């Protein structure tokens, strides 16, 4: 995930958030003073490292977490552990405990990977043109043609382009070859990094056609 962050020009900021979640998470507003300048100024709206500004920055972080997509929200809360919501444990212990309480997620390693992905998505949503909640408002609705075997272009492209419907996300599980076409694939590559990696490791093919800047 660090490589993806660096490719997006967010390497230092991503590392800054990772450092914040280490240990027992956020112990108080003062912890925010060690964040990168971009995160403090642009993301949390902290202009000066005063007590009042840092406290407001912590409130802004809570709001950003609450506005995050549902599949990322709890992982972000786990990362930052504000108000010791997940106990007085260090990061690795919190991830392990989360695994025990949420058996569906698999191993603690998977928790840490998903948490890193949630951190990177949180950062990317602060960039210009990033949608606030990158998931489909029509989540769960069937998408199909009039005869059940064809889909119009208008219907197909009605889906959000990142974390789409469960049907779209599930299609990655059986995919062996994926073609991506569009102006840019930054968010798609990050959101589906695990799936893309699985396809390539299993001998599959991923082709990307996009704008070169």
Buried (B, 14 or more C-beta within 10 A) or exposed (E): BEEBBEEBEBBEBBBBBBEBBEEBBBEEBEBBBEBBEBBBEEBBEBEEBEEEBBBBBBEBBBEBBEEBBEBBBBBBBBBBBBEEEBEEBBBEBBBBBBBEEEEEBEEBEEBBBBBBBBBBBBBBBBBEEBEEBBBBEEBEEEBEEEEEEEBEEEEEEBBBBBBBBEBBBEEBEEBEEBEBEEEEBBBBBBBBBBBBEBBEEEEEEBEEEEEEE
